Every structure is written in C-alpha cells, then in structure tokens.
Amino acid sequence: MATAARPVSTQTPNDLSAFWMPFTANRAFKKNPRMIARAKGLYYYTPEGKQVIDAAAGLWCVNAGHGHDRIVAAIQAQAAELDFAPTFQYAHPQAFTLATRIAELTPGDLNCVFFANSGSESVDTALKMALAYWKARGQGSKTRFIGRERGYHGVGFGGISVGGMVANRKQFGNMLSGVDHLPHTYNRAEQGFTKGQPAWGGHLAEELERLIQLHDASTIAAVIVEPMAGSTGVLPPPVGYLEKLRAICDRNDILLIFDEVITGFGRLGTPFASQRFNVIPDLFTFAKGVTSGTVPMGGVVARQFIHDAMMNGPEHLIEFFHGYTYSAHPLACAAALATLDVYRDEKLFENAKTLETVWADTLYAAIKGLPNVLDMRQIGLTCAIDLSSRPDAVGKRAFEAMEKGFHDNGIAIRISGETLAITPPLTLTTAHIDEITEKMVKTIKAVA
Ligand SMILES: Cc1ncc(COP(=O)(O)O)c(C=O)c1O
C-alpha cells in the first residue's frame, strides 16, 4: 500500500476520537482537522505535503525555526549518550553547564536557575519559591499573591489563581485563596493602533498601592505579571508601568516575579523582557524558547539573595522541597545548549530587534483599515489584531480566520477570543514578513 512506505509521522490517522485535545474546540477540529506532519524552518507541511507558514512559532516557542540541524543533532547524540539521570541528589554535567549559560544571559544577580518542564510548572515553582523565601526569612505571614486581570500563567492551580483569563478560571472552582488582581492595562480608546509600548496606562501600576492598603504588605509574598501579556492578545506594558511596579514592590518588601515564558529568549529583541524594559524582577520564569520548543523544558531564575536565604540548616538536609522527575532532563539540556548556541551564532535576538520596525510597519500598513479590524498591537516580533465579533457568535470570526488561514491560505496563527496573534520564529526574513502580511490580508478579507 502506498501509505505503508511513508514515515509514521506523515500518516493521517483514521480515528481521531481517542485524543482529547488540549485548548481545542475538539468537535470542530475533528470535523475539519488542521493536521501537521512535518516542519522545517518557518514552514509546516500537511500530510498531503501542502506548505503552511508557521506565523506563530508553534505556540510562541520555536524561536530558532523548525528542525534546526544543530539542535536535532544535539538531541540525537544526547539520547545515545545519556537518556536519563536524576537530578534529585544526583546530577549530570549538562544541567550545570546550561544553568550557567542561562545565568550569563540574565541581568543583575539573577544567578540561580531551577529547572521544570513547562511554563505552568515554572509558575508554580516561582510561587513556591516566594513562599519558601519568606518562611526562611521568618516572615511566614507573607503568603498572598497579586496577579493581574488578563494575565496568563499556565494551567496549574497556582497559575490559574494568579492568572486573569476568565475562561481559564471559571470551570475550576475556588483555586488558591489569598490572591488578588491588578487591573489589566488595555484601553482601546487611549491606546488604539499603538506600535510598541503605549504612552497611556503607566498610572495603573499605582493600583498596587491600593491592594497593599487593603491587605497590608505583611501578608503579601509577591506580585506576578507577564512583562508583556501574551496569550490574552499581546498587551505591551504602558510606558513607566513596570518601573512603577518595581518601585512599589521595593518600598513594601514584596517580591516581583516576571513570567517570561513567552518573552524569554529573544521574542522582544533582547534575551529577556527585563532587559528590553530595563526592570529587574526578583524571580522570573522561562520555558518555550529555551529549547526552541524541541524538548519540553522550563524553569525559574532567582536572584542570589532568594537562593541564599534558603541555604541554611544542616547540610545533609534538602533546602527546598520541590522538583520534578524530569527537572533538567538530559535531552532538554542538550536541546537547550544547542539552541542557545544557535541564538548566539545566528544572532537571532539581534535579528528580532533589526526586523521589528519593518515587521510592524508592513503589517500595520496592510491590515489597519481592513474590514472588522478594531485594533492592532505590536512589540518585538509579536502582533495582535482584534476583529469585531459576528453579531451572533463571539470568537467565531477569529476561529474562521484560523481555519481559512490554514486550509485556504497556507498560514498558521494563534487565536484568543476575537484576537489573531502572529509571533513568527526569530529566523524571520523580510520575504517572510511579506508572505505573512499577504496571507493575513487575504485571511482577514475572507472572514469579512
Ligand atoms: C506567560 C506564560 N506563562 C505560562 C505559560 C504556560 O506554559 P505551558 O503551556 O508550557 O505550561 C504560558 C504559555 O503560553 C505563558 O504564555
């Protein structure tokens, strides 16, 4: 049979019923699947061999482009050399090498790297580190967290508790107690069609003062925000906003956590968003781009004093009772080390920075003014396009754009509510920008 000779990954399964798909409209997908069989560079290929440009870098993670030869070779070699070694009480050398390489990319004394396997685990890890830090300091009453409306911090109970995306919370009961939220920073009337950071909205950080007055700083462990809110549809921080959060946290002895799962590893043209915005958190999370999406990995980087506060008690005892079987998995470490080499040698963070203006200008010039486009936002190699809803069905126009984009126009995007998000690999060229723009225009017109 013709299909027998094809590699397994390119076969189309006949029965789609057993796989309960994550964050997917399962019934709609299974009626009209968007199936991807292989990928190279900026392109996916369907099982039928049709080329689709990946304008979302997978899920904001494939920053080095798909199937990069150096990363693939490193993973293959590692699998043959050391498939697994625990990092509870034992270790393997790459874990230390990688932690050092990541610490070299961070600002200030963000020196101490703890590994997890996903963004969600990284968020839980950061929240637990904050709690354990205050306990170690003898201030165990500091247990409260402040998140932000429209924040996304993954899907663990910690992450959905501090997160602020309604759909991710409303099915799941009461979550963590002792969590409050800052207002989100988006105001279309004040910020519409801004490129980069909006001028309006920095004052919203002062809402933190109000929450501190309500709860008292002695009960608050940490504030957690995405420096640029990604999954809710690209909300760059207003000018001065992050600086104000930092100053208020400092004045009140509250830790500041940045969730850099999306912004880490070059998305905004710098290694981390903290460097782009020149604001240094006490803890930050990373995932996605650390391995360019090839092997699951995440982690938290802590400032030296947080780590050091916990290094007490008898030396044979564990200091921080937390970790995952696959923390610093050898395959993930090998993938991450090769990925960091690629970022450095191919100057991909610099490429993101260089292309940012042409990326924004090309997209805005072509898309602003198209039917149903209510707003656009952009920073680094990200762009979000808000569409108006069809009268009868919120979210349907964006959903149709995703379907038509993939099936008819050969482009893969992310959608969130009625927002289209495009966040390509950092191996982007101006030719790719033109292709993405043309396909977005076609797609938006197709759902008019
Ligand atoms: C800011 C942020 N935090 C956490 C997560 C969760 O990551 P994961 O899906 O790897 O658990 C995401 C995923 O998009 C994210 O954008």
PDBQT file of the ligand as one rigid body, heavy atoms in Angstrom, charges set to zero:
ROOT
HETATM    1  C1  LIG A 501       3.299  33.733  30.215  1.00  0.00    +0.000 C 
HETATM    2  C2  LIG A 501       3.020  32.262  30.226  1.00  0.00    +0.000 A 
HETATM    3  N1  LIG A 501       3.171  31.576  31.361  1.00  0.00    +0.000 NA
HETATM    4  C3  LIG A 501       2.971  30.262  31.418  1.00  0.00    +0.000 A 
HETATM    5  C4  LIG A 501       2.571  29.555  30.311  1.00  0.00    +0.000 A 
HETATM    6  C5  LIG A 501       2.306  28.104  30.408  1.00  0.00    +0.000 C 
HETATM    7  O1  LIG A 501       3.243  27.359  29.724  1.00  0.00    +0.000 OA
HETATM    8  P1  LIG A 501       2.991  25.809  29.430  1.00  0.00    +0.000 P 
HETATM    9  O2  LIG A 501       1.883  25.722  28.423  1.00  0.00    +0.000 OA
HETATM   10  O3  LIG A 501       4.323  25.331  28.916  1.00  0.00    +0.000 OA
HETATM   11  O4  LIG A 501       2.625  25.162  30.728  1.00  0.00    +0.000 OA
HETATM   12  C6  LIG A 501       2.420  30.230  29.098  1.00  0.00    +0.000 A 
HETATM   13  C7  LIG A 501       2.008  29.515  27.870  1.00  0.00    +0.000 C 
HETATM   14  O5  LIG A 501       1.696  30.078  26.863  1.00  0.00    +0.000 OA
HETATM   15  C8  LIG A 501       2.630  31.620  29.056  1.00  0.00    +0.000 A 
HETATM   16  O6  LIG A 501       2.457  32.325  27.932  1.00  0.00    +0.000 OA
ENDROOT
TORSDOF 0
